[in-house]
Amino acid sequence: MRRSIVLAALLVLLTCTSCALGLLQLPGSKSDDDNLSLMLLGILALQPAGPRYEFQETTVTPTTANANYYGAGITGYSVVVSGSTVGPFNPSEIFQAEQNHAVSNAYIDFQQRVDSSGWFFSRNAPLSASAQNGSTFHLYGATPNLYTSIATTATASSTQTLNFAIIAPSNSLPMTYRRIRALIPASSEESNFSPDSTTVNYKLRGMSKVWSTEKRLNVNLIFISGSNPAASTTGIAEAITRMTDLYTQNTVRIRPVISSTTIVLPSYLTLTSLSTDTTATGSLGGLMVNTASAQRADALNIIFVKNETAVGGVLGISTGIPGLPGRVGTRQSGMVVMFDGHLASAGAVPSSAEQRLIGETMAHEGGHWLGLFHPVESNYDTTQNNYNRDAISETPLCTAAGVGLAACDFTAVNNAGSRNVMFWAGTAGFDQSDLTGEQGFVLRRHPLAY
Ligand SMILES: [Zn+2]
Protein backbone atom coordinates (compact mmCIF):
# COMPACT_ATOMS: atom_id res chain seq x y z
CA MET A 1 0.00 0.00 0.00
CA ARG A 2 1.08 3.57 -0.50
CA ARG A 3 -0.32 6.53 1.31
CA SER A 4 -0.03 10.24 1.00
CA ILE A 5 2.05 11.97 3.62
CA VAL A 6 2.81 15.61 4.26
CA LEU A 7 6.51 16.20 4.51
CA ALA A 8 6.57 17.67 7.99
CA ALA A 9 3.77 15.63 9.46
CA LEU A 10 3.76 12.15 10.83
CA LEU A 11 0.54 10.94 9.40
CA VAL A 12 0.72 7.23 9.76
CA LEU A 13 0.40 5.69 6.40
CA LEU A 14 0.48 2.15 5.70
CA THR A 15 0.60 0.86 3.50
CA CYS A 16 11.91 -12.94 -13.49
CA THR A 17 13.76 -14.93 -14.48
CA SER A 18 15.41 -13.31 -17.35
CA CYS A 19 15.15 -12.62 -20.89
CA ALA A 20 16.00 -15.27 -23.33
CA LEU A 21 16.31 -14.99 -27.00
CA GLY A 22 13.49 -16.08 -29.19
CA LEU A 23 14.44 -17.43 -32.52
CA LEU A 24 12.76 -16.24 -35.64
CA GLN A 25 12.35 -19.06 -38.06
CA LEU A 26 11.44 -18.61 -41.65
CA PRO A 27 9.08 -21.04 -43.36
CA GLY A 28 10.98 -23.63 -45.31
CA SER A 29 14.38 -23.08 -43.75
CA LYS A 30 15.07 -26.64 -42.69
CA SER A 31 17.83 -29.16 -42.58
CA ASP A 32 18.40 -28.99 -46.31
CA ASP A 33 19.88 -25.58 -45.79
CA ASP A 34 21.85 -25.82 -42.60
CA ASN A 35 24.04 -22.91 -43.41
CA LEU A 36 21.05 -20.64 -43.78
CA SER A 37 19.55 -21.98 -40.55
CA LEU A 38 22.73 -21.37 -38.63
CA MET A 39 22.94 -17.91 -40.01
CA LEU A 40 19.39 -17.20 -38.96
CA LEU A 41 20.07 -18.56 -35.49
CA GLY A 42 23.00 -16.27 -35.20
CA ILE A 43 21.47 -13.13 -36.53
CA LEU A 44 17.74 -13.11 -36.11
CA ALA A 45 17.54 -13.49 -32.37
CA LEU A 46 14.62 -11.49 -31.00
CA GLN A 47 12.92 -10.86 -27.71
CA PRO A 48 10.07 -13.23 -26.90
CA ALA A 49 6.71 -12.00 -28.15
CA GLY A 50 5.26 -12.26 -24.65
CA PRO A 51 5.76 -13.79 -21.21
CA ARG A 52 6.12 -17.54 -20.96
CA TYR A 53 5.18 -19.34 -17.78
CA GLU A 54 3.42 -22.43 -16.53
CA PHE A 55 0.42 -22.21 -14.21
CA GLN A 56 -0.60 -25.02 -11.89
CA GLU A 57 -3.66 -25.08 -9.67
CA THR A 58 -4.42 -27.78 -7.14
CA THR A 59 -7.01 -28.28 -4.45
CA VAL A 60 -5.48 -29.79 -1.35
CA THR A 61 -6.53 -30.60 2.19
CA PRO A 62 -4.11 -29.59 4.93
CA THR A 63 -3.65 -32.35 7.44
CA THR A 64 -0.65 -32.14 9.71
CA ALA A 65 -1.60 -30.30 12.84
CA ASN A 66 0.49 -27.99 14.94
CA ALA A 67 -1.67 -27.40 17.95
CA ASN A 68 -0.38 -23.92 18.71
CA TYR A 69 0.84 -22.62 15.36
CA TYR A 70 -1.00 -19.30 15.52
CA GLY A 71 -0.62 -18.92 19.26
CA ALA A 72 -1.95 -20.78 22.22
CA GLY A 73 -4.90 -22.90 21.24
CA ILE A 74 -5.03 -21.88 17.57
CA THR A 75 -4.15 -24.87 15.46
CA GLY A 76 -2.33 -24.70 12.15
CA TYR A 77 -2.63 -27.38 9.49
CA SER A 78 -0.05 -27.81 6.79
CA VAL A 79 0.39 -29.29 3.37
CA VAL A 80 3.84 -29.67 1.85
CA VAL A 81 4.22 -28.85 -1.81
CA SER A 82 7.31 -29.29 -3.88
CA GLY A 83 8.70 -26.56 -5.99
CA SER A 84 11.72 -26.79 -8.19
CA THR A 85 15.37 -26.09 -7.74
CA VAL A 86 16.15 -22.60 -6.60
CA GLY A 87 18.89 -20.10 -7.12
CA PRO A 88 19.62 -17.32 -9.57
CA PHE A 89 20.35 -19.83 -12.34
CA ASN A 90 16.87 -21.32 -12.14
CA PRO A 91 13.42 -20.02 -13.00
CA SER A 92 11.58 -17.94 -10.44
CA GLU A 93 8.28 -19.06 -8.99
CA ILE A 94 5.28 -17.45 -7.35
CA PHE A 95 3.15 -19.43 -4.92
CA GLN A 96 -0.35 -18.47 -3.85
CA ALA A 97 -2.93 -20.19 -1.69
CA GLU A 98 -6.50 -19.54 -0.55
CA GLN A 99 -8.72 -21.05 2.07
CA ASN A 100 -12.11 -19.54 2.88
CA HIS A 101 -11.75 -19.88 6.61
CA ALA A 102 -13.17 -17.56 9.25
CA VAL A 103 -10.61 -18.03 11.99
CA SER A 104 -9.45 -14.87 13.73
CA ASN A 105 -5.73 -14.17 13.87
CA ALA A 106 -4.96 -17.12 11.64
CA TYR A 107 -3.89 -16.74 8.04
CA ILE A 108 -2.36 -18.54 5.12
CA ASP A 109 1.33 -18.77 5.87
CA PHE A 110 4.28 -20.16 3.99
CA GLN A 111 7.20 -22.02 5.44
CA GLN A 112 10.03 -22.54 3.03
CA ARG A 113 12.65 -25.24 3.05
CA VAL A 114 15.93 -25.34 1.28
CA ASP A 115 16.88 -28.96 1.01
CA SER A 116 18.46 -30.60 4.08
CA SER A 117 18.85 -27.26 5.78
CA GLY A 118 15.64 -27.19 7.72
CA TRP A 119 12.63 -24.94 7.62
CA PHE A 120 12.51 -21.23 7.71
CA PHE A 121 9.76 -18.71 7.38
CA SER A 122 9.60 -16.87 4.14
CA ARG A 123 8.22 -13.40 4.15
CA ASN A 124 4.75 -13.46 2.75
CA ALA A 125 2.19 -10.80 3.14
CA PRO A 126 -1.11 -11.62 4.74
CA LEU A 127 -3.30 -8.61 4.12
CA SER A 128 -5.02 -8.95 7.46
CA ALA A 129 -4.72 -10.88 10.69
CA SER A 130 -7.20 -13.43 9.38
CA ALA A 131 -6.21 -13.42 5.72
CA GLN A 132 -7.81 -16.08 3.58
CA ASN A 133 -5.18 -15.81 0.88
CA GLY A 134 -1.45 -15.40 0.79
CA SER A 135 1.43 -15.47 -1.63
CA THR A 136 5.18 -15.66 -1.80
CA PHE A 137 7.81 -15.19 -4.46
CA HIS A 138 11.09 -16.95 -4.83
CA LEU A 139 13.58 -15.38 -5.06
CA TYR A 140 12.94 -12.15 -3.19
CA GLY A 141 16.37 -10.76 -3.81
CA ALA A 142 19.82 -11.76 -4.92
CA THR A 143 20.77 -12.70 -1.36
CA PRO A 144 17.76 -14.64 -0.06
CA ASN A 145 19.53 -15.62 3.16
CA LEU A 146 18.47 -12.25 4.55
CA TYR A 147 15.32 -14.04 5.67
CA THR A 148 16.89 -17.19 6.93
CA SER A 149 18.25 -17.99 10.30
CA ILE A 150 20.35 -20.71 8.78
CA ALA A 151 23.73 -20.38 7.17
CA THR A 152 23.07 -22.42 4.07
CA THR A 153 20.94 -20.88 1.42
CA ALA A 154 20.39 -20.94 -2.29
CA THR A 155 23.24 -19.31 -4.13
CA ALA A 156 24.30 -18.98 -7.69
CA SER A 157 26.40 -22.11 -7.39
CA SER A 158 23.91 -24.28 -5.56
CA THR A 159 20.79 -25.89 -6.90
CA GLN A 160 18.71 -26.88 -3.96
CA THR A 161 15.21 -28.25 -3.84
CA LEU A 162 12.59 -25.79 -2.80
CA ASN A 163 9.61 -27.02 -0.82
CA PHE A 164 6.85 -25.10 0.87
CA ALA A 165 4.71 -25.99 3.80
CA ILE A 166 1.58 -23.91 3.48
CA ILE A 167 -0.09 -23.41 6.82
CA ALA A 168 -3.83 -22.87 7.07
CA PRO A 169 -6.12 -22.76 10.09
CA SER A 170 -8.58 -25.46 9.00
CA ASN A 171 -8.41 -29.08 7.89
CA SER A 172 -12.12 -29.27 7.20
CA LEU A 173 -11.96 -26.79 4.35
CA PRO A 174 -10.11 -27.33 1.07
CA MET A 175 -7.27 -25.04 0.10
CA THR A 176 -6.53 -23.88 -3.42
CA TYR A 177 -2.85 -23.80 -4.17
CA ARG A 178 -1.38 -22.16 -7.26
CA ARG A 179 2.12 -22.07 -8.59
CA ILE A 180 3.37 -19.91 -11.45
CA ARG A 181 6.80 -20.72 -12.78
CA ALA A 182 8.71 -18.67 -15.33
CA LEU A 183 9.76 -20.52 -18.46
CA ILE A 184 12.09 -17.89 -19.84
CA PRO A 185 15.48 -18.72 -18.37
CA ALA A 186 17.60 -16.20 -16.56
CA SER A 187 20.18 -14.40 -18.65
CA SER A 188 23.80 -14.83 -17.77
CA GLU A 189 23.86 -11.26 -16.53
CA GLU A 190 20.95 -11.91 -14.18
CA SER A 191 22.31 -15.24 -12.95
CA ASN A 192 25.63 -13.69 -12.11
CA PHE A 193 24.31 -10.47 -10.63
CA SER A 194 25.89 -9.29 -7.38
CA PRO A 195 24.37 -6.54 -5.26
CA ASP A 196 26.37 -3.39 -4.58
CA SER A 197 27.94 -3.78 -1.15
CA THR A 198 30.58 -1.06 -1.28
CA THR A 199 29.04 2.32 -2.13
CA VAL A 200 29.18 4.30 1.10
CA ASN A 201 26.50 6.84 0.17
CA TYR A 202 23.21 5.00 0.54
CA LYS A 203 21.48 7.42 -1.81
CA LEU A 204 23.73 5.99 -4.51
CA ARG A 205 24.13 2.38 -3.39
CA GLY A 206 22.78 0.04 -6.04
CA MET A 207 22.02 2.93 -8.40
CA SER A 208 24.99 2.52 -10.76
CA LYS A 209 23.84 -0.81 -12.19
CA VAL A 210 23.14 -0.74 -15.92
CA TRP A 211 21.30 -3.82 -17.19
CA SER A 212 22.52 -4.48 -20.69
CA THR A 213 19.20 -5.64 -22.14
CA GLU A 214 15.72 -4.18 -22.01
CA LYS A 215 12.84 -6.47 -21.10
CA ARG A 216 9.13 -5.84 -21.38
CA LEU A 217 6.08 -6.13 -19.16
CA ASN A 218 2.45 -5.98 -20.26
CA VAL A 219 0.56 -3.36 -18.24
CA ASN A 220 -3.21 -3.37 -18.61
CA LEU A 221 -5.04 -0.24 -17.42
CA ILE A 222 -8.68 -0.68 -16.39
CA PHE A 223 -10.59 2.55 -15.84
CA ILE A 224 -13.82 2.43 -13.87
CA SER A 225 -16.11 4.77 -15.79
CA GLY A 226 -16.57 8.02 -13.84
CA SER A 227 -13.49 7.62 -11.66
CA ASN A 228 -12.00 10.87 -13.00
CA PRO A 229 -12.50 13.19 -16.01
CA ALA A 230 -8.98 12.21 -17.13
CA ALA A 231 -9.58 8.45 -16.85
CA SER A 232 -8.03 7.31 -20.12
CA THR A 233 -4.57 6.60 -21.48
CA THR A 234 -4.49 10.02 -23.13
CA GLY A 235 -5.86 11.71 -20.02
CA ILE A 236 -3.11 10.32 -17.79
CA ALA A 237 -0.38 10.24 -20.42
CA GLU A 238 2.03 12.04 -18.08
CA ALA A 239 1.47 9.41 -15.38
CA ILE A 240 2.12 6.61 -17.86
CA THR A 241 5.30 8.37 -18.95
CA ARG A 242 6.41 8.68 -15.32
CA MET A 243 5.89 4.97 -14.67
CA THR A 244 7.66 4.13 -17.92
CA ASP A 245 10.61 6.34 -16.98
CA LEU A 246 10.93 4.63 -13.59
CA TYR A 247 10.79 1.12 -15.03
CA THR A 248 13.08 1.77 -17.98
CA GLN A 249 15.84 3.41 -15.92
CA ASN A 250 19.22 1.65 -16.14
CA THR A 251 18.82 -0.23 -12.87
CA VAL A 252 15.63 -1.96 -14.07
CA ARG A 253 15.22 -1.68 -17.84
CA ILE A 254 11.71 -3.06 -18.17
CA ARG A 255 9.49 -1.29 -20.70
CA PRO A 256 5.75 -1.29 -19.91
CA VAL A 257 3.63 -2.31 -22.91
CA ILE A 258 0.35 -0.51 -22.28
CA SER A 259 -3.17 -1.68 -23.08
CA SER A 260 -6.37 -0.23 -21.64
CA THR A 261 -10.11 -0.57 -21.30
CA THR A 262 -12.94 1.27 -19.56
CA ILE A 263 -15.76 -0.54 -17.80
CA VAL A 264 -18.99 0.61 -16.17
CA LEU A 265 -19.02 -0.53 -12.56
CA PRO A 266 -20.53 2.24 -10.43
CA SER A 267 -20.62 0.21 -7.21
CA TYR A 268 -16.81 0.13 -7.26
CA LEU A 269 -16.07 3.80 -7.86
CA THR A 270 -15.48 4.04 -4.10
CA LEU A 271 -13.84 1.17 -2.27
CA THR A 272 -15.28 0.69 1.21
CA SER A 273 -12.96 -2.15 2.17
CA LEU A 274 -9.32 -2.75 1.25
CA SER A 275 -9.52 -6.42 2.16
CA THR A 276 -9.22 -9.39 -0.15
CA ASP A 277 -10.82 -11.59 2.50
CA THR A 278 -14.20 -10.63 1.14
CA THR A 279 -15.72 -10.21 -2.29
CA ALA A 280 -18.57 -8.07 -0.94
CA THR A 281 -19.67 -5.10 -3.06
CA GLY A 282 -17.25 -2.21 -2.64
CA SER A 283 -14.37 -4.37 -1.40
CA LEU A 284 -10.95 -4.73 -2.96
CA GLY A 285 -11.56 -8.46 -3.37
CA GLY A 286 -14.89 -7.79 -5.02
CA LEU A 287 -13.29 -5.30 -7.40
CA MET A 288 -10.80 -7.94 -8.53
CA VAL A 289 -13.49 -10.55 -9.11
CA ASN A 290 -15.87 -8.15 -10.89
CA THR A 291 -13.32 -6.73 -13.31
CA ALA A 292 -12.25 -10.16 -14.57
CA SER A 293 -13.62 -9.52 -18.05
CA ALA A 294 -11.31 -6.52 -18.45
CA GLN A 295 -8.23 -8.17 -16.96
CA ARG A 296 -5.43 -9.92 -18.78
CA ALA A 297 -3.73 -13.01 -17.42
CA ASP A 298 -0.41 -12.04 -19.00
CA ALA A 299 -0.31 -8.48 -17.64
CA LEU A 300 -0.01 -6.36 -14.56
CA ASN A 301 -3.61 -5.18 -14.21
CA ILE A 302 -3.98 -1.64 -12.83
CA ILE A 303 -7.52 -0.65 -11.91
CA PHE A 304 -8.37 3.04 -11.46
CA VAL A 305 -11.15 3.94 -9.02
CA LYS A 306 -12.26 7.32 -7.67
CA ASN A 307 -11.42 6.90 -3.98
CA GLU A 308 -11.62 4.75 -0.87
CA THR A 309 -13.28 5.28 2.48
CA ALA A 310 -11.77 2.32 4.30
CA VAL A 311 -8.62 4.02 5.59
CA GLY A 312 -8.32 7.51 4.13
CA GLY A 313 -5.33 8.95 2.28
CA VAL A 314 -4.49 5.75 0.45
CA LEU A 315 -2.96 6.37 -2.96
CA GLY A 316 -2.98 2.78 -4.14
CA ILE A 317 -2.89 -0.82 -3.03
CA SER A 318 -1.69 -4.11 -4.40
CA THR A 319 -3.65 -7.28 -3.73
CA GLY A 320 -0.52 -9.09 -2.66
CA ILE A 321 3.25 -9.07 -2.44
CA PRO A 322 3.43 -10.52 -4.95
CA GLY A 323 0.01 -10.67 -6.58
CA LEU A 324 -1.16 -13.63 -8.61
CA PRO A 325 -0.24 -13.50 -12.29
CA GLY A 326 -1.50 -15.88 -14.94
CA ARG A 327 -5.14 -15.96 -13.87
CA VAL A 328 -7.86 -13.29 -14.08
CA GLY A 329 -10.63 -12.66 -11.59
CA THR A 330 -8.94 -13.94 -8.46
CA ARG A 331 -8.76 -11.84 -5.32
CA GLN A 332 -5.09 -11.14 -6.03
CA SER A 333 -5.28 -10.42 -9.76
CA GLY A 334 -4.15 -6.80 -9.79
CA MET A 335 -3.57 -3.48 -8.09
CA VAL A 336 -5.58 -0.32 -7.62
CA VAL A 337 -4.95 3.43 -7.98
CA MET A 338 -7.28 5.84 -6.16
CA PHE A 339 -7.51 9.03 -8.23
CA ASP A 340 -8.73 11.34 -5.47
CA GLY A 341 -5.89 10.42 -3.11
CA HIS A 342 -3.51 12.17 -5.48
CA LEU A 343 -5.56 15.33 -5.98
CA ALA A 344 -5.65 18.61 -4.10
CA SER A 345 -9.25 18.86 -5.23
CA ALA A 346 -11.26 15.62 -5.35
CA GLY A 347 -12.66 14.86 -8.77
CA ALA A 348 -10.47 17.40 -10.54
CA VAL A 349 -8.33 16.72 -13.59
CA PRO A 350 -4.87 15.92 -12.18
CA SER A 351 -2.15 18.54 -12.57
CA SER A 352 1.24 17.63 -13.98
CA ALA A 353 2.66 17.20 -10.47
CA GLU A 354 -0.32 15.06 -9.50
CA GLN A 355 0.04 12.95 -12.64
CA ARG A 356 3.67 12.44 -11.73
CA LEU A 357 2.58 11.16 -8.32
CA ILE A 358 -0.01 8.88 -9.97
CA GLY A 359 2.77 7.45 -12.14
CA GLU A 360 4.86 6.83 -9.03
CA THR A 361 1.92 5.06 -7.37
CA MET A 362 1.53 2.88 -10.47
CA ALA A 363 5.22 2.01 -10.24
CA HIS A 364 5.09 1.49 -6.45
CA GLU A 365 2.02 -0.75 -6.33
CA GLY A 366 3.18 -2.47 -9.48
CA GLY A 367 6.45 -3.12 -7.67
CA HIS A 368 4.51 -4.75 -4.82
CA TRP A 369 2.41 -6.83 -7.19
CA LEU A 370 5.60 -7.98 -8.89
CA GLY A 371 7.25 -8.89 -5.58
CA LEU A 372 8.97 -5.86 -4.02
CA PHE A 373 8.43 -4.89 -0.40
CA HIS A 374 8.96 -1.49 1.19
CA PRO A 375 12.66 -1.10 2.05
CA VAL A 376 11.42 -0.58 5.60
CA GLU A 377 7.93 -0.37 6.97
CA SER A 378 6.58 2.72 8.71
CA ASN A 379 7.31 1.25 12.13
CA TYR A 380 10.92 0.26 11.47
CA ASP A 381 12.15 2.93 13.91
CA THR A 382 10.71 0.91 16.76
CA THR A 383 10.42 -2.60 15.30
CA GLN A 384 13.59 -3.64 13.57
CA ASN A 385 13.21 -7.19 12.36
CA ASN A 386 13.18 -9.10 9.10
CA TYR A 387 9.43 -8.84 8.77
CA ASN A 388 9.59 -5.05 8.67
CA ARG A 389 12.20 -4.68 5.94
CA ASP A 390 12.78 -6.00 2.45
CA ALA A 391 15.27 -8.67 1.45
CA ILE A 392 17.18 -6.29 -0.78
CA SER A 393 20.67 -5.81 0.62
CA GLU A 394 21.20 -2.57 -1.31
CA THR A 395 18.28 -0.59 0.09
CA PRO A 396 18.87 1.51 3.21
CA LEU A 397 17.23 0.74 6.54
CA CYS A 398 15.94 4.03 7.85
CA THR A 399 15.45 4.07 11.61
CA ALA A 400 14.80 7.81 11.94
CA ALA A 401 11.90 8.56 14.24
CA GLY A 402 8.67 8.34 12.32
CA VAL A 403 10.38 6.93 9.21
CA GLY A 404 9.18 9.99 7.33
CA LEU A 405 9.99 11.41 3.92
CA ALA A 406 12.29 14.16 5.24
CA ALA A 407 13.80 12.10 8.06
CA CYS A 408 14.87 9.39 5.61
CA ASP A 409 16.26 11.73 2.95
CA PHE A 410 19.93 11.60 3.98
CA THR A 411 22.86 9.39 2.94
CA ALA A 412 23.55 6.90 5.73
CA VAL A 413 22.13 3.41 5.98
CA ASN A 414 19.91 4.45 8.89
CA ASN A 415 18.58 7.75 7.49
CA ALA A 416 18.25 7.28 3.72
CA GLY A 417 15.66 5.65 1.51
CA SER A 418 12.70 7.98 1.07
CA ARG A 419 13.66 8.66 -2.56
CA ASN A 420 13.07 5.01 -3.37
CA VAL A 421 10.00 4.21 -5.46
CA MET A 422 9.12 1.57 -2.87
CA PHE A 423 9.20 3.90 0.15
CA TRP A 424 6.06 3.42 2.19
CA ALA A 425 4.75 6.99 1.74
CA GLY A 426 4.73 9.71 -0.89
CA THR A 427 3.42 13.16 -1.63
CA ALA A 428 3.09 15.41 -4.68
CA GLY A 429 6.29 17.36 -5.32
CA PHE A 430 8.58 14.87 -3.55
CA ASP A 431 10.30 12.95 -6.31
CA GLN A 432 10.77 9.25 -5.69
CA SER A 433 12.73 7.89 -8.63
CA ASP A 434 15.12 5.34 -7.18
CA LEU A 435 15.01 1.62 -7.83
CA THR A 436 18.27 -0.22 -7.20
CA GLY A 437 19.86 -2.79 -9.46
CA GLU A 438 18.82 -5.53 -7.05
CA GLN A 439 15.23 -4.32 -7.04
CA GLY A 440 15.55 -4.46 -10.82
CA PHE A 441 16.83 -8.03 -10.46
CA VAL A 442 13.61 -9.04 -8.68
CA LEU A 443 11.39 -7.30 -11.24
CA ARG A 444 13.27 -8.74 -14.20
CA ARG A 445 12.88 -12.30 -12.84
CA HIS A 446 9.10 -12.04 -12.51
CA PRO A 447 7.28 -14.65 -14.64
CA LEU A 448 5.54 -11.89 -16.62
CA ALA A 449 8.78 -10.12 -17.59
CA TYR A 450 9.90 -10.99 -21.09
ZN1 LIG B 1 3.49 0.14 -0.51
Residues whose N, C-alpha, C, O or C-beta is under 5 A from the ligand:
A	BS01	ZN	M1 R2 T15 W424
